[in-house]
Amino acid sequence: MAEALMALGRGPQADALLEKEEELIRARGDRFRLRRLRAIRSGRPFRPSAAEWLAQAAKAVQEGRPSAALEFYRTARVLLTGPARRYSRAVGRRRVG
């Protein structure tokens, strides 16, 4: 939501939302989401690696959140099997196809 508010030029509302979220994220000790929040705040894209998404999926499985785990696994799969150019870099220049 904060990203959408920023895109609409409603920075102060986005900042207020991010402040509240940061408190919750810090209380949980969730470094992954804290990195995302910082990227949003700075206007940078948040692009974790496939390995990071896989780690989040494993964590979600352990926490009993299968729907979240599935989304994390899907994101990792897209990164690993996207365009051949990206995929070949990820697996050591193996031929795709």
N, C-alpha and C positions, 0 to 999 in steps of 0.2 A: 504494500500500500504506500509506503514511504517513497518508493521509486516512482510510482504513478503521480503522487503529489508533487514531487520535484519536477517531473516532466511537465506538469501543468503550471509550474511557476509558483507553487504554494510551499516554498521552502520552510517558512516558520512552522507550518502545520506538520511537515515531514520531520523537522528537527524535534518537535515535541513528541511525536510518535516514536522516533528512534531513541529518545531519552528513556521513555518508559520501557521499551523493549530491551534496551541495554541493561537496565537494572535486572530484569528477569533472566536474561541470558547469562549475566555475570553470576547471579545467584545459583544457576544450574551448573556453572563451570563449563559451558559449551563453547570451546575455542573455535570450532568450525563456524558456528553461527555468529560469533563475535567478529571473526574475519569478514564474514559477509556483510555484517552491519557496518563495519569500518569502510569497506569498499563502497557501499551505497552512499554513505555519508560523504565520501571524498569524490564521488562521481566516477570511480573506476569500475570496470567490469569485474565481476567475481567469477573466476574460471578455475575451479579446482581440477586437479588431475583425475583420471579414471580411478587411480589407486585411492585417492581421498574419498571419492564417491563409494567405492567398494568398502572402505573402512566404515563409512557412515551406515551403509547397509548392514554390515555385520553388527554394528552397535544397535541398530534398530531391531534386528532379530533377537539379540540378547535381551532387549528391553520389552519384548513382546509386542512390537509395533510392525506387524507384517505388511500393512499397506504402505507405510513409510519406507520400509526396506525394499519393497518392490519398485517404488519410484526411484530410489537411489540406485538399484541394480539396473534399471532401464537407462538412467542417465549415463552410468558407466559403460553400458553396452553401446550406446550411441557414440560415445567418445572413442571406443575401441574399434567399432566397425563402421565409422563414418566414411567419408571419401577416402579412396585408396591412398591418396597422398598422405593423409594424417595417419591412417592405419599402419602403413608401411613404416613410418617413423616410430610408431609405438611398439612394434614387434621386431624391430631390428632389420628393416629393409627386406622382409620376406615378400615374395610376389603374392599379390592378392588377386583372386579371381578364379 
